[in-house]
Structure formats: C-alpha cells, structure tokens
Amino acid sequence: MSATGCAQTKSPTNSSIAQSNQESADGSSIDQKKAREFSDSIVKAVIEDREKELRQKMEQAFQDYYSEKDMKPLLERIYSAYGKPLEVEFKKDSVGYKIYDTGGRKPMRKFWYAVKTTKQDEEQKFLFTEIVSNGDALACVGFSIVTFSQGIPPDLR
C-alpha cells in the first residue's frame, strides 16, 4: 500500500494493480458512482489539507501504519515534489485489483485526474486514487501525484 507512489515514504506493503482478466471479480464489482464520489472526496481532502479526514478514508492497514501526526509530513513530501494541488479535472477510471505482499487481492477502481499545482513547470501532472471495497464501505489504498517522462498516455490526454 502506498500513499505516494513517487515521493519517498515508508510503505506498509508493496502492492500493484493487476490486469482485470483475473479469474475473480475485478474492480467493476465496485459501484462506479459511489467509488467516484468517494474518490472525489479524497482528492478534495488532499487539496484542502484535511489530513485527519484523509487518513480516516484510508484502508485500516494504512491507518495502523501511519499515525495522524505522519499525515502532514506525508502530504508535504508530495507537495515539495509536485507542488500543492489547486484544482483537478477528472480523466478516467479503470478497474483491476490491488495485490498485497501477503498474496491477497481486492477488486479496485483507480481514478485519474489531471491536476494543476503550485509548481508552474512544463510537465502535466496527474493525481490518482485507488479505491477498494472495505466490507459495506469503501476505502482508499493509495493516492499519488505522478508525471509521465515518456509522454502522457493517450487515454489521459
């Protein structure tokens, strides 16, 4: 699980997204509208520096690993690398799985947003969130701001 895929942070587990051609239900089993609303609330919490609210929306393993006092420095590392997010534009959502080091996996929806930050440079930045079912609720298992050094993928343009 990572909160910041590109900023240097401690991480409770390494995980990745697998293609949705796996045998069990993928992220399409998660209600798209509810997951999008939840993702938008994560993005808003990041933009508005609401660390406590952001932490509460994260999966329990993240909350167990990062204390409330860890959240501000975690966000500051992202901001120092990419600038503080000012506004976003939704780009796409994809489905797959969150794969855990323990071998477990959960269906996941990944939401992508173009993001304007306080760093005025040439590189287009994107913010993503990774959303999984958490019982009857939803939880975020990761978020980050990223750039693409080899060019922006066509489906994010």
trRosetta pair geometry for C-beta under 8 A, 3 or more apart (Angstrom, degrees):
i j d omega theta_ij theta_ji phi_ij phi_ji
1 11 6.6 179 77 -169 55 87
1 12 5.3 0 51 58 106 102
1 13 5.2 57 5 50 75 90
1 15 5.7 31 -60 11 44 130
1 59 6.5 -121 -126 56 149 129
1 61 5.9 142 2 97 155 120
1 62 5.5 -120 139 -72 144 93
1 65 7.7 159 75 23 123 151
1 98 7.9 33 -94 -177 78 129
1 100 7.6 -3 -41 -113 85 91
1 141 5.2 -107 -128 -177 101 84
1 142 5.9 -160 -164 -64 65 95
2 5 5.2 100 110 -81 140 61
2 9 7.1 129 -156 69 86 116
2 11 5.0 -25 -96 -121 80 123
2 14 7.8 22 -46 -124 106 48
2 15 7.3 -157 -7 43 85 88
2 142 4.9 42 67 -127 64 119
2 144 7.0 5 119 -53 107 123
3 9 6.1 -57 56 98 99 164
3 11 7.9 -161 11 -106 73 80
3 58 7.5 -28 -97 -115 103 140
3 62 6.8 113 -66 -146 101 123
3 66 7.2 29 -35 -39 145 158
3 74 5.6 2 104 180 148 132
3 142 6.3 -143 -94 -135 26 61
3 143 6.3 -6 -163 50 58 75
3 144 7.3 128 138 -72 39 80
4 7 3.8 -26 145 44 140 101
4 9 5.1 99 48 -2 110 135
4 74 6.7 -175 -19 -177 124 87
4 77 6.4 168 67 96 175 114
4 78 5.2 -140 -116 -77 130 101
4 143 7.6 -13 -81 90 52 62
4 144 4.9 118 -144 -111 44 94
4 145 7.8 -15 -140 26 89 69
5 142 6.8 65 -52 175 97 124
5 144 3.9 -85 19 -32 90 170
5 146 6.3 -17 77 -73 120 115
6 81 6.6 178 113 142 103 155
6 82 7.8 80 85 -47 130 121
6 144 5.7 122 10 179 86 130
6 145 7.1 -85 44 81 124 59
6 146 5.4 143 -27 -104 137 76
6 147 7.9 92 -126 20 172 73
7 74 7.9 130 96 -169 138 59
7 77 4.2 125 172 133 138 107
7 78 5.0 -107 -27 -81 150 57
7 80 7.9 101 -127 58 124 89
7 81 5.1 -152 -93 -4 95 147
7 144 7.4 -169 8 -139 88 100
8 77 6.8 -118 56 -170 64 138
9 74 6.0 52 -122 -130 138 87
9 77 6.3 157 -69 79 99 160
10 65 7.5 -154 115 165 109 114
11 14 6.6 72 119 -75 136 58
12 61 5.5 179 114 154 156 101
12 62 6.7 -147 10 -95 138 46
12 64 7.5 83 -113 79 151 92
12 65 3.9 -107 -70 -77 122 157
13 61 7.1 -12 1 152 117 145
13 100 5.5 9 141 -155 154 82
13 101 4.4 -141 -159 6 104 113
13 102 7.2 -50 -131 -16 146 86
14 101 5.5 84 50 -67 75 108
15 98 5.5 22 161 -178 137 82
15 99 5.4 169 -158 77 81 57
15 100 5.3 -24 -98 -96 116 44
15 101 6.9 -96 -70 -29 73 70
15 141 7.2 -50 80 152 154 126
15 142 7.5 -157 71 -38 116 138
16 99 5.4 -15 58 48 67 111
17 96 4.3 69 -177 100 102 146
17 97 6.4 142 -153 65 58 50
17 98 6.7 -34 -95 -91 65 47
17 99 7.3 167 -102 3 15 93
17 108 6.5 -115 -117 75 97 137
17 110 6.4 -33 -92 -41 153 142
17 130 7.5 -144 -71 -123 112 125
18 22 5.9 59 115 -49 128 126
18 96 5.7 171 69 178 49 107
18 97 4.6 -10 44 52 100 110
18 99 5.4 80 -28 -42 109 124
18 105 7.1 -26 16 -137 130 144
19 22 7.0 147 85 -32 65 81
19 96 6.3 -77 -135 -126 14 109
20 26 4.0 51 -143 -137 93 169
20 27 6.9 -84 -104 25 116 88
20 28 7.2 72 -157 -13 140 105
20 95 5.2 57 -92 103 141 90
20 96 5.0 -106 -62 -99 82 58
20 97 7.5 151 -98 -20 57 82
22 26 6.4 128 47 -78 99 98
22 97 6.1 8 12 -23 152 140
22 105 7.7 -83 168 115 171 158
24 107 7.8 -117 116 -61 96 98
25 28 7.5 -123 -174 64 82 76
25 29 4.0 40 167 -43 127 145
25 107 5.4 -39 115 -69 88 138
26 29 6.7 148 71 -3 36 94
26 95 5.0 98 131 146 111 109
26 96 5.9 -39 -164 -124 114 18
26 97 6.2 -92 -132 -52 77 82
26 107 5.3 133 173 -130 25 96
26 108 7.9 -56 -179 39 71 56
27 30 5.4 -39 -169 21 64 113
27 94 7.5 75 67 124 147 51
27 95 3.2 -160 68 -148 105 82
27 96 5.6 8 -7 31 121 33
27 97 7.1 -153 -39 -67 89 41
27 107 4.6 164 -80 173 43 84
27 108 4.7 -52 -85 79 118 33
27 109 4.3 153 177 -64 126 59
27 110 7.5 -71 -114 -7 174 69
28 32 7.9 -12 -141 -59 58 100
28 95 4.7 13 -46 -135 72 171
28 107 7.6 -95 32 -167 44 127
29 107 5.0 -17 47 169 111 175
29 133 7.6 -55 107 -26 100 136
30 34 7.6 -120 166 73 80 102
30 35 5.0 69 138 -59 115 137
30 95 7.7 176 36 -122 100 105
30 107 5.8 178 -29 119 102 115
30 108 7.6 11 -5 -141 146 14
30 109 5.1 -122 75 -22 134 115
30 131 6.8 165 153 114 158 102
30 132 7.3 -129 -80 -147 147 31
30 133 5.6 -155 -100 -50 102 94
30 138 7.3 90 -159 -109 121 108
31 34 4.1 47 93 23 118 112
31 35 6.1 162 84 -15 60 89
32 35 5.8 -62 -142 42 26 109
32 36 6.0 28 159 -22 65 108
32 93 6.8 145 -147 87 99 155
32 109 7.0 158 -115 -120 63 154
33 36 5.8 -54 -146 34 27 111
33 37 6.5 26 155 -16 62 105
34 37 5.8 -54 -149 37 31 111
34 38 6.3 31 152 -18 65 108
34 138 6.6 173 136 -36 103 138
35 38 5.5 -54 -146 39 32 113
35 39 6.1 36 153 -21 66 106
35 93 7.5 115 106 -153 119 149
35 109 4.6 63 157 54 155 150
35 111 7.4 176 138 -46 96 120
35 131 4.7 148 -157 106 101 150
35 138 6.1 171 -106 -124 67 149
36 39 5.5 -52 -145 37 31 113
36 40 6.3 35 154 -21 64 104
36 90 7.8 33 -156 -132 110 146
36 93 6.7 -90 -87 -58 95 149
36 111 6.5 134 -117 -101 64 139
37 40 5.7 -52 -148 35 30 113
37 41 6.6 31 151 -20 62 103
38 41 5.7 -55 -154 33 33 112
38 42 6.8 37 147 -22 64 100
38 57 7.3 164 -174 -159 93 119
38 131 5.9 115 94 -130 123 139
38 138 4.5 -42 -117 90 173 147
38 140 7.6 -169 146 -57 106 90
39 42 5.5 -50 -154 29 37 113
39 43 6.5 36 150 -17 67 103
39 93 7.8 -176 5 -103 168 117
39 109 7.6 -97 -52 107 132 111
39 111 4.1 67 -173 25 161 155
39 129 4.5 167 -142 70 93 142
39 131 5.6 -89 -69 -44 96 135
39 140 7.7 124 -106 -96 61 107
40 43 5.6 -52 -149 36 35 113
40 44 6.3 37 152 -20 66 105
40 90 7.8 -39 -88 -75 99 120
41 44 5.5 -49 -144 36 34 114
41 45 6.4 38 153 -22 63 103
41 57 6.9 -177 109 -107 108 153
42 45 5.7 -56 -153 35 30 111
42 46 6.6 31 149 -19 64 103
42 54 6.7 87 -147 -130 69 81
42 57 5.7 -159 -92 118 88 151
42 129 4.9 114 81 -117 146 146
42 131 8.0 -154 -13 -78 145 102
42 140 5.2 107 -103 -74 145 150
42 143 6.1 -167 154 -76 130 148
43 46 5.7 -53 -152 34 33 112
43 47 6.4 30 152 -17 66 106
43 85 7.6 -109 -170 138 81 160
43 88 5.6 -65 180 18 138 160
43 113 6.2 60 -116 2 147 162
43 127 6.3 114 -121 115 102 139
43 129 6.7 -103 -53 -38 86 130
44 47 5.7 -54 -145 38 32 111
44 48 5.9 8 162 1 67 115
44 50 7.8 6 120 25 75 127
45 48 6.2 -66 -135 52 25 96
45 50 4.3 -90 -148 64 78 106
45 51 7.9 144 167 -69 101 17
45 53 4.8 -141 -125 97 127 110
45 54 4.2 166 135 -72 132 86
45 57 6.9 172 12 11 162 141
46 49 7.8 24 179 -70 27 35
46 54 6.4 95 -67 -104 63 136
46 75 6.9 -179 -144 -127 75 116
46 85 5.9 42 122 37 106 140
46 127 7.2 173 89 -159 158 145
46 143 6.8 -135 -67 136 141 149
47 85 4.9 -87 -97 99 77 109
47 86 7.1 96 -143 -138 106 10
47 87 7.5 61 -127 -85 141 33
47 88 7.4 -120 -64 -14 130 106
49 72 8.0 40 -165 -119 98 81
49 75 6.8 143 -124 132 73 160
50 53 4.1 -1 139 33 117 119
50 54 5.9 139 95 -25 73 90
51 54 5.5 -58 -145 37 29 114
51 55 6.2 30 159 -20 66 106
51 68 7.0 107 126 -167 110 71
51 71 3.6 131 -171 121 114 132
51 72 5.4 -55 -74 -63 160 67
51 75 6.4 -119 -94 -9 100 137
52 55 5.9 -54 -149 34 28 110
52 56 6.5 28 153 -19 62 107
52 68 6.0 14 -104 -141 81 111
52 71 7.2 177 -63 50 39 164
53 56 5.7 -57 -151 36 32 112
53 57 6.7 28 153 -18 64 107
54 57 5.9 -63 -155 34 31 109
54 58 7.0 39 148 -33 63 101
54 71 6.4 142 74 -157 115 131
54 75 7.8 93 64 -68 166 125
55 58 5.6 -48 -158 15 38 118
55 62 7.5 -156 -150 124 67 105
55 63 6.0 107 170 -107 89 84
55 66 6.7 -133 -127 100 111 111
55 68 6.1 -147 39 -106 170 63
55 71 5.2 -87 -55 -81 118 137
56 63 7.4 56 -105 -98 34 129
57 139 6.8 161 166 -142 53 56
57 140 5.2 39 129 8 95 113
58 62 3.8 -85 152 85 127 140
58 63 5.7 157 83 -49 104 82
58 66 7.7 11 85 50 163 122
58 139 6.4 46 166 -175 23 95
58 140 5.2 -58 -104 71 54 90
58 141 7.4 110 -159 -97 74 28
59 62 5.0 97 62 4 74 104
59 63 7.4 -146 99 -3 39 89
59 132 6.8 20 -81 52 122 120
59 134 6.4 -169 -117 -94 76 128
59 139 4.2 102 -82 140 64 136
59 140 6.8 -127 -23 78 75 40
59 141 4.8 26 -16 -95 133 74
60 63 5.4 -57 -147 40 38 112
60 64 6.1 39 154 -22 71 104
60 134 7.5 141 -16 -152 94 128
60 139 7.4 -55 -17 -133 64 160
61 64 5.6 -52 -146 36 31 112
61 65 6.3 25 155 -16 64 111
62 65 5.8 -64 -148 40 28 107
62 66 5.9 -16 171 22 70 109
62 140 7.8 -35 22 92 162 77
62 141 7.1 -177 -37 -138 127 47
63 66 6.9 -67 -122 59 23 78
66 70 4.2 -129 -163 83 86 140
66 71 6.5 101 151 -67 123 70
66 74 6.7 7 -146 -49 143 150
67 70 4.9 109 52 -5 67 102
67 71 7.9 -113 98 -19 48 81
68 71 6.0 -40 -166 2 41 117
69 72 7.2 -45 -169 22 44 102
70 73 6.3 -70 -162 49 46 103
70 74 5.7 50 148 -31 78 114
71 74 5.4 -59 -147 35 31 117
71 75 6.4 25 160 -13 67 105
72 75 6.0 -58 -149 39 30 106
72 76 6.2 32 153 -22 65 109
73 76 5.3 -54 -141 38 34 116
73 77 6.5 42 157 -26 65 97
74 77 6.1 -51 -159 26 28 111
74 78 7.2 25 146 -13 60 102
75 78 5.6 -53 -156 35 41 112
75 79 6.2 38 149 -18 71 107
76 79 5.4 -53 -143 40 35 112
76 80 6.1 37 157 -23 68 104
77 80 5.9 -51 -143 34 29 109
77 81 6.6 23 157 -13 61 108
78 81 6.0 -66 -154 40 29 106
78 82 6.1 -32 171 32 68 110
78 144 7.1 -155 -119 -144 119 60
78 145 5.7 112 -172 19 106 110
79 82 6.9 -83 -129 60 21 72
79 83 6.4 -25 -161 162 62 15
79 84 4.5 14 -134 -76 113 72
79 117 7.9 -180 -137 -162 64 123
79 118 7.6 25 -163 36 94 120
81 145 7.5 163 91 76 106 112
82 115 8.0 44 150 95 129 129
82 117 5.6 166 139 -43 82 176
82 119 6.2 -137 166 21 36 138
82 125 5.5 116 -166 -132 118 146
82 145 4.3 -150 76 107 171 138
82 147 7.5 178 -115 -34 108 103
83 117 3.0 124 93 139 114 119
83 118 4.1 -167 -168 56 104 66
83 119 3.0 -139 -51 -4 124 88
83 120 7.9 109 -97 -27 157 43
83 125 7.5 -156 45 -14 106 165
84 117 5.9 149 67 -159 31 88
84 118 4.6 32 41 -2 84 120
85 88 6.6 2 -173 -55 123 98
85 115 5.1 -57 -125 -170 103 124
85 116 7.5 97 -156 74 61 47
85 117 5.4 -51 -91 -98 40 83
85 127 6.3 18 -99 -60 141 146
85 145 7.0 -164 -64 -82 107 133
86 115 7.9 130 40 178 61 79
86 116 5.0 -54 59 100 105 92
86 117 6.1 155 -2 -120 89 25
86 118 6.4 122 -46 -55 111 67
87 115 7.4 169 89 -150 40 58
87 116 5.0 9 55 45 84 111
88 113 3.9 11 -176 163 121 135
88 114 6.7 150 -159 76 63 48
88 115 4.9 -23 -102 -100 84 74
88 116 7.5 -155 -77 18 37 71
88 127 6.0 -68 -111 40 129 127
89 113 6.2 149 68 -165 36 79
89 114 4.6 -8 56 54 98 101
89 115 8.0 -162 22 -72 66 36
90 111 7.2 -47 -139 -177 94 106
90 112 7.7 104 -163 87 55 54
90 113 5.5 -45 -98 -104 41 85
91 112 4.5 -54 65 106 112 99
91 113 6.0 170 2 -109 91 25
91 114 5.6 101 -54 -26 118 82
91 126 7.2 -44 11 -134 149 114
91 155 7.7 110 155 138 107 69
91 156 5.1 31 168 -139 151 67
92 111 7.7 -174 97 -148 41 50
92 112 5.1 9 55 47 76 113
92 155 5.8 9 -36 152 164 103
92 156 6.7 -102 12 -91 119 64
93 109 5.5 2 -178 -178 116 103
93 110 6.7 159 -157 80 63 46
93 111 4.8 -22 -102 -99 91 69
93 112 7.2 -173 -82 15 40 75
94 109 7.3 157 78 -157 37 57
94 110 5.0 -16 59 58 88 99
94 112 7.7 37 -2 -14 98 110
95 107 7.4 -12 -168 -172 98 92
95 108 7.2 155 -155 86 53 53
95 109 5.7 -28 -99 -102 70 67
95 110 7.7 -176 -83 17 22 78
96 107 8.0 167 102 -153 27 54
96 108 5.7 -23 76 65 69 97
96 110 6.8 -1 30 -6 106 115
97 105 4.5 14 174 178 126 121
97 106 6.6 149 -158 73 75 34
97 107 6.1 -56 -104 -105 69 35
97 108 5.7 111 -147 13 17 101
98 105 6.3 165 80 -155 50 66
98 106 4.9 -6 51 55 102 89
98 108 4.3 103 -30 -54 88 139
98 130 6.2 108 -85 163 117 128
98 132 5.6 -64 10 -70 136 131
98 141 5.2 30 -127 84 160 163
98 142 7.8 159 -123 5 123 113
99 104 7.9 163 -155 92 46 44
99 105 4.9 -20 -103 -101 59 103
100 103 6.9 -32 81 37 83 23
100 104 4.6 2 45 63 124 85
100 105 6.6 -163 9 -79 80 46
100 106 7.9 51 -25 -4 108 91
106 132 4.4 46 121 -152 134 134
106 133 6.7 -151 -176 47 114 76
106 141 7.6 151 61 -47 131 153
107 132 6.7 138 81 -138 54 80
107 133 6.5 30 64 6 100 106
108 130 5.5 -8 -171 -173 128 91
108 131 6.6 141 -159 72 70 44
108 132 5.0 -40 -98 -81 78 84
108 141 7.0 -72 -117 34 124 132
109 130 7.7 161 83 -155 43 46
109 131 4.8 -19 63 63 90 102
109 132 8.0 173 21 -76 67 39
110 128 5.8 6 -180 -177 96 119
110 129 7.2 175 -151 85 53 45
110 130 5.2 -14 -103 -103 82 71
110 131 7.5 178 -83 20 33 73
111 128 6.4 161 82 -153 49 65
111 129 4.9 -1 53 52 100 93
111 131 6.9 33 -7 -5 106 116
112 126 5.7 -10 -165 -177 95 123
112 127 7.7 147 -156 79 47 45
112 128 5.0 -22 -98 -98 65 92
112 156 6.0 -83 144 -112 146 106
113 126 6.5 151 77 -161 45 69
113 127 4.8 -18 64 61 103 92
113 128 7.3 173 20 -83 72 42
114 124 6.5 -43 -144 -178 102 108
114 125 7.5 110 -165 81 58 53
114 126 5.9 -49 -104 -102 44 75
114 156 7.2 137 -70 175 90 92
115 125 4.9 -59 68 102 94 100
115 126 6.2 133 9 -130 94 20
115 127 4.4 72 -44 -15 139 105
115 145 6.1 -85 59 -126 151 108
116 125 7.8 142 -94 53 20 106
117 125 5.8 4 -6 46 119 155
117 145 7.3 58 -63 -156 140 156
119 125 7.9 86 65 -34 112 144
123 147 4.7 1 170 -139 130 141
124 147 7.0 138 78 -132 50 85
124 148 7.8 -13 73 32 94 93
124 152 5.8 -4 67 -72 136 134
125 145 5.4 7 178 -178 117 106
125 146 7.2 150 -158 75 70 31
125 147 5.6 -52 -104 -78 65 85
126 145 7.0 159 83 -155 38 59
126 146 5.5 -27 66 64 90 81
126 147 7.3 144 17 -91 81 37
126 148 7.7 29 9 -23 123 99
126 156 6.2 -33 -93 -166 147 141
127 143 6.9 12 -179 -177 90 97
127 144 7.2 -168 -144 97 58 35
127 145 5.0 -30 -93 -96 76 74
127 146 7.9 147 -94 16 28 69
128 142 8.0 12 105 113 95 91
128 143 6.5 -168 93 -142 53 58
128 144 6.2 -1 51 54 86 74
128 146 6.9 -6 4 12 107 115
129 140 5.7 -63 -168 -132 103 114
129 142 7.4 162 -157 92 43 53
129 143 4.7 -10 -105 -100 68 99
130 140 6.5 105 71 -163 59 67
130 141 4.8 -64 103 63 111 87
130 142 4.2 24 30 54 125 89
130 143 6.9 -150 14 -66 75 54
131 138 5.6 -1 -172 -176 106 117
131 139 7.3 155 -151 80 61 35
131 140 5.9 -39 -95 -99 65 61
131 141 7.5 164 -101 10 15 83
132 138 7.1 153 81 -156 36 68
132 139 5.8 -24 65 64 85 84
132 140 8.0 135 20 -117 76 15
132 141 5.3 39 -1 -24 119 122
133 137 7.7 135 -165 82 58 37
133 138 6.4 -57 -111 -104 40 60
133 139 7.9 38 142 20 12 83
134 137 4.9 -33 75 80 96 86
134 138 6.1 97 17 -163 96 11
134 139 3.8 68 -40 -13 141 114
140 143 6.1 -5 175 -37 131 107
148 151 6.0 -46 124 85 115 23
148 152 5.2 138 53 -91 138 45
148 153 6.7 -159 -110 -19 165 74
148 156 7.9 137 -16 65 145 147
152 156 5.3 -119 177 83 100 109
152 157 5.6 121 113 -75 124 81
153 156 4.9 75 66 11 86 106
153 157 7.7 -141 95 -26 45 83
154 157 5.8 -42 -154 6 39 117
